[in-house]
Structures are given as C-alpha cells and as structure tokens.
Amino acid sequence: MNADHLKELLAERPFTPLVLRLSDGRQHTIRHPEAIVVTSDLVALAIDDRMHLIAPDHIVEASALANTTE
C-alpha cells in the first residue's frame, strides 16, 4: 500500500476505524489514528501495549471496520 494513501485514510474526519490486512495474512485493527505513525518506509502500530513495525509494501488492504456492537 502507498504510505500517502494510508495517511489520507487516517486524516479523514470523523475518523473511521480501519482494518489493515498484511501480505502474510495477519490483520490489525486501528481504532484511533493516534495509535499509528506512517512514514514512507515504515508503519508503526501501537496495539495492546505492543509496537508493531510494518513496511507499507506488506499492507495489502486498508478497509473500514465493519460496524460492531461493542
């Protein structure tokens, strides 16, 4: 995925939570834009007190989180 496209999705207001699907089949849910930092060659995700570092090229899809009743 292009880092600039991901930055655009994160900048939308109101923010819509996203699911990032990775090339290895894993997926990460982004519920708050403050939990992710995107640069041209690195995506850093803070999830459950852990930091995940991902190359943008390994993000194959970013889609809106389906409505849930949490």
N, C-alpha and C positions, 0 to 999 in steps of 0.2 A: 504494500500500500504506500502511496505517496504521503510523506510526512505532512506536506502542506494541506492535503485533503483532510487528514486526521485533525490537524489544528483547526480547520474550518468547522468541523463537526463539534469540536469541543468548545468553540467560541459562540455557538448558537445560543440564543436566549429566548425563551427559557430553555435551559439545558435538558436534553432528553438522554436518559441513561443509555449506554451503549454496551453491546457485546462485541468483543474483539475475538475473531477466530484466527488461530495461528496455523501455520503450514504443517505442524506436527499433530494437529487435531485438538490441541488444548484450546480452551476459551476462557476469557477473563471478562468479568462484568465491571464496567466503570459506572458507578452510581453518582459520583461527584467529580467535576472537572478538576478540582484541586488535588485529586489523587493520581494525576498523570502529568508527566512532563514529556514533551515531544521536541526532539531536535532532528536535524536532517539525517543523522545516522544512529539515533538511539531513542527508544521509548522506555521510560521508567514508570512503573506502576507501583503504587503503594496499596497493597491489599492484605487485610488481616495481619497487620504488623510485620509484613514482609515486603521486600523490594524485589520486583521482577524487572529485569533488563532484557529488552527485546529489540532486535533490529527491525526497522519498519518493513523491510522486504519480507519478513516472516509473518506479517499480518495480512491475511488473505481477504478478510472481510471485516467491516465495521457496520453493524446494523443496530437499529433501535431495539432496546429491550422490550420484549412483549409485555403488555400490561399484566401485572400480577396483583394479587390482593395480599400485600404484606402487612 
